[in-house]
Structures are given as structure tokens and as C-alpha cells.
């Protein structure tokens, strides 16, 4: 999973949790209330504990009753002391997250602490890699359990932790000790392992973790597959790959635990998705349609855990951006993936009617006197399809926004038409599109830019790419906004030509009909083509290792519609563009 490295103390602390501490914690727990077991089927998205968000606040806003808290780590390699995010400022203490967890429980949910994570596994601060005492590792697990009264611990093991055999064995021996302690204390306790996967099941390294657990006598209740970041340079149907990976895991578990029934084996399976574009890039994009497919499959199979990385990503704030910690990289309603998966908790199956709403493209520019259109798409996320009343609000004076039809059944689409009168003032305006079914309402935003004198000097939206995202540009696979090289500001556009495509990135504009314009911008790379097509046709190109300015004069046709594009040439390497604009002559 994509995660920042943990915070480090300036000086490594000595290992302070000892074997005797485990006995003290065990004694203290006698007076502690027993934790409530988790449901047989639970949706528990990961929560980035290193962010400044409140777990209870985001749980309530999103509708996620259960959270997987990432991550518990040591502050330095060699330490045996657990901290949230490896930060000595966030000790395992009721004063850190305790109030949030209590609030989540008061609403009928709970929390699963997760040990490890990529940064800790890579840097040696995963506690079983860092600490060489099995008793001290067990005491650290017990401390988390008793401090927060937890019913499940998750072990996120990847990267270097998958090849550290000593750490793998210590971890499983410590788990066995904690399970024996929990049984003697009358505490319910589950252990889950979160592991990377291939599309056919666990790699040999992940399977070795489970074999070590069996040898140690440690019970693994859930094996949670990270069904993303395959990094195999293949195209992926992410929903289908989730199912094939889980089926491969099922077969592996059947070989490890031959006495278990099929229902019991599927009841050990968990999957964690990465909504939108994962760290690898656009070839591994988990779509809103994939979410529905995975939900239905998970309910049908009766798997134990459904999750995703991470709750803070469940919004459409950065279309075209991969691997962000704060947004999914695709157009979506806020909390779409949470709303789709939430009813999995319990016995599975929809518990309420709900829908999602999205508009594509999410933005456009028009000149005064022009018009543009976008598609409003809806989908059923749970329950049955309802009739949705559609409205558009927020258009400024001189701009009208109309929806046709004005109502649809969830799952249907409508066309948004935005028209700017000749009197419309240049500027950028958010238009809110809302769908309503009874008391249930969802909204999304379409951003309109009215061009002209005083309107910023150009008709292109995001021509300098300073939003940090592609929208409203669309690119062939591999196209992205990058920080280096940039001509002006902090970002530029990168195209990704291959042997079979030019790597084109494009944006469609509606300009004033029968009018002269100039497309201009700075480009870098071999065979960099800048041009327009559609209602006009003109282009130019250059090959240069340095930033070079290109200008393309053109005249619009009767419709005023043109498509602006930048691309390279087959097999000639990346082409970069920045500070692009379309200006009226």
C-alpha cells in the first residue's frame, strides 16, 4: 500500500517492553471489559492515522462503521515499543485515539489496529522485524489490545518483511502467546494477515507466512489480499482479478487447512481494493462499476472482510492522478466506494436504497455566445433503483444550465447543457448538479469557465496543470501530470507514446464560431506535436531537449467546437507540455 514513511525519533529508544510487561498487562486486563467480537462479515476500510483527520468524524461522514487503523510501528529499528505511525508523539495510550474509538463504538462500530505497513516493512520498524524478543512483541500486541479493548489485530506484511524469516517466525510465535493469553483471559481475539497477491493467489513469500503461523500453532482467522499494485505491466480488469486472486487463495487455504469446509475457507478470505488509479497507474484502475461487481461477488461467496485503501481517498478530487493519499484519481461522488461496500457488514446484502451521481467531463470552457454539454451518470449502489429528480444550480448571470431529461431512474443518464449568453461575464463558475429521491440526495460539481477579455487570457482549462491533476484533459494510457520537468509553476503534462500509439492528451473546447484563435504552449521532447482538430485543423511540431514554444493559428468553423491535442510519436519517448493556452486573435 502507498504510505508515507513513519516519523522517526532523533535517538533510538531502548527496548522498554519486556517479558514481564506482558504479565502485567495480562493481570491488568482482568479488570478490563471483554471486547465485542466483530461481525462475521465486515467492511473496514483503512484509515490513514498519519493524517490529521479524526477517525470518528470521517467514519460518521462516510458511513463506515468499522475502520482498520494504519499503522502501529516502532519509532526506530531495534525498538520494541509500539507507536502509532512510529511517532513518539503518538504512543499507544487512551489519550491518543481513545476518544475517537469510543465514539465509533457508541455508534455500533469498532476499530482494527494494523501493525506494519509498507514503510515499516521496508525500513525495519515493523515490530517483529525490529524487536528480537518474542515475549516483548507479544507484550506490545497485548498493550494495544488492552489499551483500546480490541477484538482483532491486523498484520500488514509486505516488502522486506516478506523475506525476513526470523521476523516472520517471531511474529507468529508472539501471536500464539497472545492467543493463549486471550483464551485464558476470556477475551475474543482474531488475527488477520494482510498480504500482497498475484492475480492467481499468494506468491510463495506470502504463503510462507501462513505456513510459519501453522508451524507456530498460531491461528490465522483472516487472510486479507491487497488486490492492487500488481506491477506486472499487464492490463487489468480489477474486479475479475480480485475474484481470481481470491479463488487462488481459497485453493491455497484448502491445502493448508484440509479439515475446513468450503464455507469456512471463504470465511477466512478478505480483500482490500485501492479505489481509482493505484500506485502503478491507469492500467490498474478500480472503477465504480468494479466496486459493485466485487460487492456482489463478496456477498455471494461469504468472504469475511471487505476493505479498501484508504478512507481519505474516497472522493473524486483529482481525476487522472494515480496513487494519491487524498483522492481516487477518477470522477466519483464523495464516499461512493464506502456507500457501495458499507452494507456488507453483518450478513451482507443491501440494507437500504442508495445511488451515486457523476458528471463527465467535470469541467469545460466556452466563449460568450457558446454552449457545451456533459453527461450526468447515475448508478444503483444498494437496494433498488429509485426515480431521481435532477437539478442544476449555481449558474451565474448570463449562463443557463439545463438537464434533459429532468428525472431518471437510478442507473440512467441525462445530458447537461450549459449555454453562455453574449453578455456572460468571463470567469470560472461551479455548477452543482443534484439528484434527489425522497430524503436521499447526492450532488456533484461541473466547473464552467467563460472565456474572453478579462477571463484569464485563454479558453483552455488547466493549461498550466497547476491543479496537479489532468482534468479536464484526457490522455492515452500513461499520460500524467508531473512535477519534473515543468516550464512554469510546479507541474507540467507528460504524454507516453509507445510502439503502438502516440500518447495523445486532448481537451475539447467550444469557442466562438468562425473566429480566429491561436493555440500556443511550451513543449519538450522528440517529435512533440501541438494542434487542433474537429471544427478546425492545424498543427506544428518540433524535436528539442529544451523547452520550446510552439504556436498554431486556426479559425473555428460554424459550431466553434475544436479538440486541442498534444502528442509524441510512436516509440520516440515522452513528450512534455506546459503553459498551454488558446487565445482569440
Phi and psi in degrees as a GROMACS rama.xvg file:
@    title "Ramachandran Plot"
@    xaxis  label "Phi"
@    yaxis  label "Psi"
@TYPE xy
-82.1106  114.232  UNK-2
-144.672  143.144  UNK-3
-63.1533  155.704  UNK-4
-66.6545  148.898  UNK-5
-66.5524  155.409  UNK-6
-68.3358  144.663  UNK-7
-113.159  143.825  UNK-8
-74.6575  154.495  UNK-9
-68.4982  -33.4431  UNK-10
-124.555  137.618  UNK-11
-68.8991  131.343  UNK-12
-82.068  153.132  UNK-13
-72.5924  156.07  UNK-14
-68.2307  113.604  UNK-15
-105.253  -12.3438  UNK-16
-92.9214  118.274  UNK-17
-110.606  174.58  UNK-18
-60.4766  -37.9749  UNK-19
-66.6642  -27.335  UNK-20
-62.5421  -33.6481  UNK-21
-62.1637  -38.5783  UNK-22
-66.7974  -38.4747  UNK-23
-64.1345  -44.6621  UNK-24
-62.6282  -39.5079  UNK-25
-62.8004  -39.9225  UNK-26
-67.0705  -42.8082  UNK-27
-62.5524  -32.6757  UNK-28
-69.2294  -17.6902  UNK-29
-59.5864  -31.0241  UNK-30
-91.3693  0.189712  UNK-31
-94.4531  138.962  UNK-32
-63.0752  142.141  UNK-33
-70.0987  141.738  UNK-34
-68.39  156.704  UNK-35
-87.4069  126.52  UNK-36
-59.6253  150.717  UNK-37
-74.5763  158.038  UNK-38
-61.7061  161.525  UNK-39
-64.4014  -28.2921  UNK-40
-131.118  124.235  UNK-41
-137.146  134.729  UNK-42
-97.7354  118.074  UNK-43
-141.264  83.1006  UNK-44
-64.3009  152.82  UNK-45
-71.8454  143.41  UNK-46
-116.99  126.533  UNK-47
-77.1051  95.8226  UNK-48
-68.8941  -14.7238  UNK-49
-82.1545  -8.20806  UNK-50
-79.6226  174.145  UNK-51
-95.2936  15.5384  UNK-52
-82.2629  156.529  UNK-53
-89.8776  124.241  UNK-54
-57.1457  -42.7774  UNK-55
-65.4901  -38.9624  UNK-56
-65.6371  -48.3354  UNK-57
-70.4485  -32.1654  UNK-58
-60.7718  -43.4955  UNK-59
-68.7757  -43.7442  UNK-60
-64.3246  -38.1403  UNK-61
-86.1056  -27.7824  UNK-62
92.4211  10.3463  UNK-63
-85.8661  110.764  UNK-64
-76.0876  -31.5801  UNK-65
-115.535  143.926  UNK-66
-130.428  147.658  UNK-67
-104.345  115.033  UNK-68
-87.9738  121.39  UNK-69
-114.684  121.953  UNK-70
-146.045  161.772  UNK-71
-98.8109  127.394  UNK-72
-145.297  166.96  UNK-73
-86.5012  162.341  UNK-74
-81.3006  -18.243  UNK-75
-159.915  151.79  UNK-76
-61.5095  131.425  UNK-77
103.333  -12.9877  UNK-78
-84.653  156.159  UNK-79
-116.688  10.0875  UNK-80
-99.3072  124.741  UNK-81
-83.2721  137.276  UNK-82
-136.039  154.416  UNK-83
-70.1028  125.902  UNK-84
62.4288  16.4031  UNK-85
67.9113  20.38  UNK-86
-103.136  124.177  UNK-87
-64.9721  -15.197  UNK-88
-81.7589  -4.24536  UNK-89
-128.958  69.2286  UNK-90
-70.427  163.402  UNK-91
-74.3709  96.5153  UNK-92
-153.298  149.847  UNK-93
-59.5507  -22.6654  UNK-94
-76.7915  -13.1062  UNK-95
-112.852  107.798  UNK-96
72.516  -7.09272  UNK-97
-59.0836  -44.9955  UNK-98
-65.503  -38.801  UNK-99
-61.8002  -45.7102  UNK-100
-64.1358  -38.9376  UNK-101
-63.5256  -39.8055  UNK-102
-65.5656  -43.0159  UNK-103
-59.5626  -42.3421  UNK-104
-66.2628  -35.7165  UNK-105
-64.4224  -19.7758  UNK-106
-97.1683  10.2372  UNK-107
91.3638  11.8452  UNK-108
-112.906  -163.181  UNK-109
-166.645  -178.695  UNK-110
-132.451  144.518  UNK-111
-117.383  108.352  UNK-112
-69.1896  138.04  UNK-113
-115.491  127.073  UNK-114
-93.2689  138.776  UNK-115
105.151  -120.988  UNK-116
93.2491  159.451  UNK-117
-55.7177  -47.4942  UNK-118
-61.692  -43.7199  UNK-119
-68.5582  -40.6592  UNK-120
-65.4036  -33.1333  UNK-121
-76.4353  -37.89  UNK-122
-97.9317  0.342546  UNK-123
85.2554  12.6259  UNK-124
-104.076  8.34464  UNK-125
-65.4012  133.537  UNK-126
-61.7335  -35.3678  UNK-127
-77.0544  -21.3775  UNK-128
-78.9468  -38.2194  UNK-129
-76.0295  -41.6  UNK-130
-102.711  131.817  UNK-131
-96.2858  1.88268  UNK-132
-102.611  116.888  UNK-133
-60.5848  -41.1405  UNK-134
-63.2359  -39.0025  UNK-135
-69.9612  -35.7257  UNK-136
-64.0838  -45.3369  UNK-137
-60.3084  -41.1295  UNK-138
-63.6711  -36.3438  UNK-139
-65.8049  -42.4135  UNK-140
-60.1696  -44.4567  UNK-141
-63.7156  -34.8215  UNK-142
-63.3189  -43.6245  UNK-143
-64.0959  -43.2515  UNK-144
-62.0405  -48.4622  UNK-145
-76.4554  -33.022  UNK-146
-63.7785  -41.0499  UNK-147
-112.867  1.11113  UNK-148
59.3505  58.4141  UNK-149
-94.622  149.241  UNK-150
-106.746  -10.8607  UNK-151
-146.974  140.47  UNK-152
-115.475  140.663  UNK-153
-109.786  139.322  UNK-154
-113.77  106.084  UNK-155
-91.5551  103.737  UNK-156
-118.95  118.228  UNK-157
-154.007  -178.552  UNK-158
49.5757  -129.404  UNK-159
-64.0934  -26.2366  UNK-160
-66.5652  -21.3807  UNK-161
-75.3918  -17.1504  UNK-162
-113.134  1.8222  UNK-163
-90.4278  87.2749  UNK-164
-61.1231  -37.9024  UNK-165
-62.8861  -43.4247  UNK-166
-65.4747  -40.1513  UNK-167
-59.0492  -47.1522  UNK-168
-68.3347  -41.1688  UNK-169
-60.2776  -43.8482  UNK-170
-59.3092  -46.9791  UNK-171
-70.3113  -34.2952  UNK-172
-65.5861  -38.9294  UNK-173
-67.2373  -39.4722  UNK-174
-60.339  -43.049  UNK-175
-59.2003  -44.3175  UNK-176
-60.8475  -43.1981  UNK-177
-67.768  -38.0085  UNK-178
-65.0975  -38.7972  UNK-179
-64.6306  -42.4498  UNK-180
-61.5101  -43.2339  UNK-181
-64.8999  -41.2328  UNK-182
-62.0211  -44.0927  UNK-183
-66.4139  -29.08  UNK-184
-89.4199  -4.08191  UNK-185
72.9622  27.8525  UNK-186
-98.6894  134.016  UNK-187
-73.6349  135.366  UNK-188
-150.84  128.008  UNK-189
-116.018  152.254  UNK-190
-122.86  128.502  UNK-191
-117.913  145.317  UNK-192
-110.765  123.227  UNK-193
-100.855  120.979  UNK-194
-135.254  148.411  UNK-195
-68.1724  159.901  UNK-196
-142.438  161.004  UNK-197
-94.9259  175.7  UNK-198
-72.8448  -5.24023  UNK-199
-114.876  11.352  UNK-200
119.963  -172.224  UNK-201
-63.6297  141.581  UNK-202
-70.8116  169.166  UNK-203
-59.1798  -32.8116  UNK-204
-65.9714  -42.0077  UNK-205
-68.3942  -39.0221  UNK-206
-64.1568  -33.3401  UNK-207
-63.9107  -32.3131  UNK-208
-61.8353  -44.2016  UNK-209
-69.9341  -36.8804  UNK-210
-65.3277  -37.6779  UNK-211
-63.2955  -41.0351  UNK-212
-61.4895  -42.15  UNK-213
-64.2189  -40.9501  UNK-214
-62.7217  -38.9808  UNK-215
-76.5335  -9.40225  UNK-216
80.0094  14.1854  UNK-217
-84.1562  134.506  UNK-218
-87.3861  123.335  UNK-219
-100.046  116.836  UNK-220
-86.4899  -34.3381  UNK-221
-139.923  135.449  UNK-222
-112.243  110.907  UNK-223
-102.613  113.495  UNK-224
-86.6499  134.192  UNK-225
-85.5195  94.4721  UNK-226
-88.0548  60.8236  UNK-227
-165.201  177.873  UNK-228
51.2158  50.6373  UNK-229
-71.4224  -32.222  UNK-230
51.7049  41.6388  UNK-231
-109.809  8.95437  UNK-232
58.2687  29.7149  UNK-233
-113.692  159.057  UNK-234
-78.6315  145.177  UNK-235
-130.317  133.73  UNK-236
-94.0196  99.1763  UNK-237
-64.4016  -34.2634  UNK-238
-68.5947  -44.5074  UNK-239
-64.8905  -38.0211  UNK-240
-68.6054  -33.2919  UNK-241
-59.4343  -45.1477  UNK-242
-67.8188  -39.893  UNK-243
-70.3057  -36.8312  UNK-244
-63.1438  -44.8023  UNK-245
-68.1566  -35.4436  UNK-246
-65.7706  -39.8771  UNK-247
-62.3489  -40.9793  UNK-248
-62.6347  -43.2086  UNK-249
-53.9537  -45.6301  UNK-250
-64.5069  -37.9107  UNK-251
-67.1393  -41.3658  UNK-252
-66.1223  -37.035  UNK-253
-61.6182  -35.8657  UNK-254
-72.12  -35.2362  UNK-255
-75.1487  -35.2714  UNK-256
-127.092  71.7119  UNK-257
-64.1214  -18.4117  UNK-258
-81.4883  -12.263  UNK-259
-80.2689  146.836  UNK-260
-78.6075  163.579  UNK-261
-54.6468  -41.5211  UNK-262
-63.6144  -39.9636  UNK-263
-65.9248  -38.5097  UNK-264
-67.0626  -46.5578  UNK-265
-63.0651  -29.9921  UNK-266
-71.3467  -5.57869  UNK-267
-96.8869  -6.3597  UNK-268
-91.2672  136.394  UNK-269
-130.893  153.372  UNK-270
-133.431  139.157  UNK-271
-122.375  118.34  UNK-272
-93.2945  170.508  UNK-273
-124.358  98.2388  UNK-274
-55.4917  138.226  UNK-275
79.8241  -142.488  UNK-276
-90.222  121.713  UNK-277
-83.6594  -170.467  UNK-278
-64.7175  -28.7405  UNK-279
-69.5838  -42.0262  UNK-280
137.272  -166.642  UNK-281
-61.8665  -25.9431  UNK-282
-65.4292  -17.7589  UNK-283
-119.655  75.1756  UNK-284
-112.882  118.863  UNK-285
-91.7749  109.453  UNK-286
-89.8306  172.337  UNK-287
-64.5518  -34.9003  UNK-288
-66.7324  -36.5623  UNK-289
-60.2831  -37.7019  UNK-290
-60.7465  -45.1569  UNK-291
-63.6792  -42.134  UNK-292
-63.0737  -43.0342  UNK-293
-68.5552  -39.9209  UNK-294
-58.6068  -49.9017  UNK-295
-62.876  -40.6469  UNK-296
-64.1224  -43.839  UNK-297
-62.6044  -40.8787  UNK-298
-64.591  -43.6935  UNK-299
-64.1434  -37.5311  UNK-300
-82.9808  -22.0493  UNK-301
74.7947  36.7037  UNK-302
-67.9665  167.21  UNK-303
-83.5137  -49.4158  UNK-304
-128.793  134.528  UNK-305
-121.804  128.934  UNK-306
-149.078  172.624  UNK-307
-152.842  160.087  UNK-308
-106.944  115.849  UNK-309
-139.587  171.516  UNK-310
-57.3284  -37.5319  UNK-311
-67.3969  -13.8473  UNK-312
-88.3533  -7.56654  UNK-313
-79.9347  64.0748  UNK-314
-159.067  162.782  UNK-315
-100.333  36.5082  UNK-316
-77.1025  -4.49126  UNK-317
-146.9  60.8223  UNK-318
-52.8281  131.902  UNK-319
92.7221  -7.33488  UNK-320
-97.4811  129.247  UNK-321
-97.0754  147.863  UNK-322
66.8082  21.6352  UNK-323
-74.2754  150.513  UNK-324
-84.7584  -8.90946  UNK-325
-122.036  -1.51643  UNK-326
-163.834  161.509  UNK-327
-86.5946  -21.0435  UNK-328
87.9384  1.0773  UNK-329
-128.816  161.987  UNK-330
-72.5948  124.049  UNK-331
-161.156  157.565  UNK-332
-67.0785  147.14  UNK-333
-57.296  134.928  UNK-334
67.4227  21.194  UNK-335
-57.7086  -49.0612  UNK-336
-69.135  -36.2505  UNK-337
-62.8998  -46.8397  UNK-338
-62.7334  -34.6692  UNK-339
-69.6727  -38.914  UNK-340
-91.7503  -16.5273  UNK-341
-58.9621  -38.3416  UNK-342
-76.2381  0.065744  UNK-343
-65.6836  -29.2416  UNK-344
-62.42  134.886  UNK-345
103.667  -119.722  UNK-346
-98.1937  1.87006  UNK-347
79.3075  173.416  UNK-348
91.5009  144.681  UNK-349
-62.5397  140.955  UNK-350
-115.188  -9.02701  UNK-351
-158.629  153.887  UNK-352
-76.7223  135.651  UNK-353
-155.179  164.503  UNK-354
-148.598  167.38  UNK-355
-122.826  162.899  UNK-356
-142.247  132.976  UNK-357
-147.311  153.409  UNK-358
-125.327  135.932  UNK-359
-140.198  129.906  UNK-360
-68.6108  163.639  UNK-361
-85.0687  -5.84339  UNK-362
-157.992  159.788  UNK-363
-163.308  164.922  UNK-364
-125.252  145.324  UNK-365
-138.826  151.265  UNK-366
-86.104  155.976  UNK-367
-52.212  130.985  UNK-368
94.1583  -4.49069  UNK-369
-103.965  177.205  UNK-370
-146.654  160.443  UNK-371
-147.037  161.27  UNK-372
-130.366  158.354  UNK-373
-147.668  161.625  UNK-374
-104.124  127.846  UNK-375
-97.4805  116.408  UNK-376
-108.873  140.564  UNK-377
-124.611  159.331  UNK-378
-151.251  149.348  UNK-379
-81.0117  125.011  UNK-380
-102.876  -21.542  UNK-381
-164.896  156.47  UNK-382
71.9993  -147.315  UNK-383
-107.314  164.073  UNK-384
-75.5229  130.689  UNK-385
-109.79  159.025  UNK-386
-79.2329  127.817  UNK-387
-111.063  126.858  UNK-388
-85.6092  128.004  UNK-389
-107.737  135.728  UNK-390
-137.104  156.896  UNK-391
-130.473  127.785  UNK-392
-135.028  157.193  UNK-393
103.498  0.38554  UNK-394
-67.1551  136.41  UNK-395
-77.2734  175.214  UNK-396
-57.702  134.649  UNK-397
88.0069  -1.72608  UNK-398
-123.169  132.572  UNK-399
-116.944  145.42  UNK-400
-128.564  120.174  UNK-401
-125.269  144.82  UNK-402
-115.851  134.216  UNK-403
-137.976  117.41  UNK-404
-76.1481  170.544  UNK-405
-82.8534  -8.82298  UNK-406
-148.235  147.816  UNK-407
-140.341  160.487  UNK-408
-84.6493  134.411  UNK-409
-49.1834  128.693  UNK-410
111.404  -17.1644  UNK-411
-93.6103  177.966  UNK-412
-129.915  159.498  UNK-413
-139.219  161.891  UNK-414
-105.003  129.485  UNK-415
-96.7569  122.38  UNK-416
-115.078  121.756  UNK-417
-113.935  123.941  UNK-418
-121.267  130.141  UNK-419
-105.639  121.568  UNK-420
-70.46  164.81  UNK-421
-59.941  -24.1912  UNK-422
-87.7606  -2.4796  UNK-423
-63.0336  133.611  UNK-424
-78.5077  134.762  UNK-425
-58.4019  145.341  UNK-426
155.58  178.367  UNK-427
-114.636  129.599  UNK-428
-133.596  129.693  UNK-429
-82.5765  132.161  UNK-430
-114.664  122.65  UNK-431
-93.0604  121.561  UNK-432
-102.83  126.573  UNK-433
-125.47  137.771  UNK-434
-113.285  134.226  UNK-435
-131.449  132.361  UNK-436
-133.946  99.2894  UNK-437
63.442  -123.721  UNK-438
-87.6154  -3.82594  UNK-439
-93.4682  126.007  UNK-440
-138.016  136.647  UNK-441
-133.761  146.102  UNK-442
-132.139  157.304  UNK-443
-144.971  166.13  UNK-444
-118.888  134.37  UNK-445
-111.224  125.442  UNK-446
-100.201  119.757  UNK-447
-107.361  131.416  UNK-448
-112.101  119.897  UNK-449
-93.8134  120.554  UNK-450
-92.4299  174.364  UNK-451
131.478  -179.207  UNK-452
-53.5517  128.266  UNK-453
86.2374  -3.03415  UNK-454
-97.138  18.6198  UNK-455
104.775  1.46657  UNK-456
80.2627  7.89618  UNK-457
-165.737  157.593  UNK-458
-93.2237  -18.2987  UNK-459
-68.5399  142.664  UNK-460
-98.7992  132.717  UNK-461
60.5081  41.4271  UNK-462
-72.4048  -19.8447  UNK-463
-99.4577  -5.819  UNK-464
62.2844  22.7185  UNK-465
-77.1726  -6.17199  UNK-466
-69.1494  -17.9805  UNK-467
80.7788  1.71598  UNK-468
-131.213  164.464  UNK-469
-75.772  -39.2878  UNK-470
-50.2251  136.358  UNK-471
-92.5766  16.3293  UNK-472
-68.7643  148.493  UNK-473
-124.254  142.267  UNK-474
-131.38  151.965  UNK-475
-65.3727  162.923  UNK-476
-50.092  131.593  UNK-477
99.9042  -17.5433  UNK-478
-66.5886  141.116  UNK-479
-161.787  161.801  UNK-480
-88.3577  130.458  UNK-481
-128.32  158.755  UNK-482
-88.2468  -23.6114  UNK-483
-138.65  130.865  UNK-484
-84.0874  150.694  UNK-485
-124.004  139.644  UNK-486
-81.2839  -47.704  UNK-487
-136.813  144.03  UNK-488
74.7034  -153.188  UNK-489
-102.484  -13.8924  UNK-490
-137.342  160.434  UNK-491
-145.932  173.23  UNK-492
-99.8269  137.158  UNK-493
-119.526  126.071  UNK-494
-95.4574  160.385  UNK-495
-132.035  76.4062  UNK-496
-63.665  151.249  UNK-497
-131.406  -175.448  UNK-498
-65.3604  -19.8113  UNK-499
-114.919  -1.35839  UNK-500
-153.02  162.425  UNK-501
-89.3147  -9.1272  UNK-502
76.4457  29.4067  UNK-503
-62.3303  139.401  UNK-504
-117.027  139.06  UNK-505
-145.602  159.296  UNK-506
-145.1  133.139  UNK-507
-98.122  132.24  UNK-508
-122.482  152.591  UNK-509
-114.86  108.786  UNK-510
-106.875  178.952  UNK-511
-68.1742  129.491  UNK-512
-61.5527  150.114  UNK-513
50.6623  47.5792  UNK-514
-132.453  145.455  UNK-515
-83.9747  133.889  UNK-516
-135.273  167.065  UNK-517
-131.6  124.727  UNK-518
-89.795  127.601  UNK-519
-139.608  159.526  UNK-520
173.756  170.494  UNK-521
-102.83  134.03  UNK-522
-131.313  161.407  UNK-523
-151.697  136.642  UNK-524
126.576  173.39  UNK-525
-79.837  127.877  UNK-526
56.2386  58.9264  UNK-527
-87.3924  116.237  UNK-528
-105.3  129.038  UNK-529
-123.686  130.496  UNK-530
-169.783  -178.838  UNK-531
-131.468  154.018  UNK-532
-147.697  178.103  UNK-533
97.2188  -112.3  UNK-534
-74.6019  -5.61618  UNK-535
-150.594  158.554  UNK-536
-139.035  113.184  UNK-537
-162.988  147.543  UNK-538
-161.436  166.099  UNK-539
-151.765  167.807  UNK-540
-150.551  165.215  UNK-541
-155.145  161.982  UNK-542
-124.862  117.619  UNK-543
-157.363  139.024  UNK-544
-81.0627  -8.54307  UNK-545
-113.414  161.434  UNK-546
-62.2909  130.68  UNK-547
-132.846  135.615  UNK-548
-88.6713  132.816  UNK-549
-117.348  147.88  UNK-550
-132.103  137.099  UNK-551
-130.872  98.591  UNK-552
-72.8523  144.952  UNK-553
-157.607  164.005  UNK-554
-125.289  127.846  UNK-555
-70.3858  158.27  UNK-556
-92.8178  -159.919  UNK-557
-66.8787  -28.5253  UNK-558
-87.8477  -24.704  UNK-559
81.7185  -4.49531  UNK-560
-84.0308  132.496  UNK-561
-142.073  158.471  UNK-562
-116.031  122.402  UNK-563
-91.2365  137.847  UNK-564
-140.983  155.382  UNK-565
-134.573  131.65  UNK-566
-153.194  168.177  UNK-567
-101.956  -146.222  UNK-568
-135.379  157.926  UNK-569
-53.248  119.387  UNK-570
69.1641  15.4832  UNK-571
-102.078  5.28858  UNK-572
94.0311  171.988  UNK-573
-66.3088  145.802  UNK-574
-119.33  139.065  UNK-575
-114.812  147.667  UNK-576
-138.09  150.618  UNK-577
-158.912  157.843  UNK-578
50.2277  50.4957  UNK-579
-85.2995  144.079  UNK-580
-152.256  155.44  UNK-581
-122.364  117.883  UNK-582
-123.066  140.496  UNK-583
-74.0293  134.771  UNK-584
